[in-house]
Amino acid sequence: MTRGSIGEYAEAVRERYRRARKKGKGVLLGEFVKVTGYSRKSAIRLLRRNKAPGAERRGRPKRYSAKATAMLVVLWEAANRICSQRLHPFIPELLRVLEQHGEMRVEPEIAAQLQQMSPATIDRRLRPYRQRGKRRSLSTTKPGSLLKGSIPLRTFGEVERKQPGTMQVDLLAHCGESTEGFYLFTLSAVDEATGWGEWVVVWGKGQERVGAAIHRVHKRLPFPLQGLHTDNGGEFINQPLYTYCQGEKIRFTRCRPYKKNDNALVEEKNGSVVRRLVGYERYSSKQAYEKLNEVYDLLRLYCNFFQPVLKLIAKSRQGSKVHKEYDTAQTPYRRVLAAGALAQEEQDRLARIHQHLNPIKLRSQIEKALEELWNMADHPGRVTTNVLA
């Protein structure tokens, strides 16, 4: 029998059980136990109740209202569905920014509930709304032998994440299901100390165009570029880029072949930012090049000002398990300010940019640009223009 059926049966028998004498109660109780499978003591407790089972909710009363959950979903969507450990410390600032731009008005008690939620509670509340799905990309990295002896190796254990300025750089191919022919690339760069990210579209994989994209990242960073850390592909290990780094006094290092963990920060951003948003389609047209640049111009603002990141601060091994400790999640913008590496003019410029940014509006603009970009993906039979004016 179902719980509901047992409740209905108990309701029908309860009044007769109360009015019956001792012998009659024994008969009714025996019949009830035989039908429901309850023990006699459980049946007695059930038939003595004033209400049917399930009429009152068991356990602790609910601490967080449905309205608080609805507001949490809005905040989570505005923050691009980040994990609870990153979202939890960012909730107060995100509430303030969204109220400042008129995106939401949150009652004080609801705001208090949101800020009291633990990361585990946030995960439980958001579980019905999460969607999962990943796909691996094709690799287009070919080893470059030129200058390998002049460019020093640097492993993941030698990373110093104290001051901003050392960028891990990688190239992603927008080749679809095949690496043959021409297609666009994305140059992805992430600062090791702050998580500040920059993304630039590259027209092909030529050394000059990759070098020009790195120069654009260099000029767009709010802090000085002091180090460049790449993989062993020929698009990076070449004389023009080596000469550029020497002239700009940029420390140029490379990771070990086939050891992606040496470039772990940018590899993580490749999946969580570029592949998650742009996807795995093939792009090779001038229109797609311009639209993808438009996406990245919006994305760099959204990620650097409204996407908090966690930083590993300690790691220890306990038997067969590795225990990792992280600091409190902060946005790259807050980490750059806390590092004290910016001149006052640059701090004021970033503060003005941050004050006028609306994360929900940014997300809407990014999604609109992405919809237009996806319509430009190459499909069999489609004619594309592979000439960049």
Buried (B, 14 or more C-beta within 10 A) or exposed (E): EEEEEBBEBBBEBBEEBEEBEEEEBEEBBEEBBEBBEBEEEEBBEBBEEEEBBEEEEEEEEEEBEEEBBEBBBBBBEBBBBBBBBBBBBBBEBBBEBBEEBEBBEBEEEBBEBBEEBEBEBBBBBBEEEEEEEEEEBEEBBEEBEEBBEEBEBBEBEEBEBEBBBBBBBBBBBBBBEEEEEEBBBBBBBBBBBBBBBBBBBBBBBEBEBBBBBBBBBBEEBBBBBBBBBBBBBBBBBBEEBBEBBEEBEBBBBBBBEEBBEBBBBBBBBBBBBBBBBBBBBBBBBBBBBEBBBBBBBBBBBBBBBBBBBBBEEEEEEEEEEEEEEEEEBBBBBBBBBEBEBBEEEEBEEBEEBBEEBBBBBBBEBBEEBBEBBBEBBBEEEEEBEBEEE
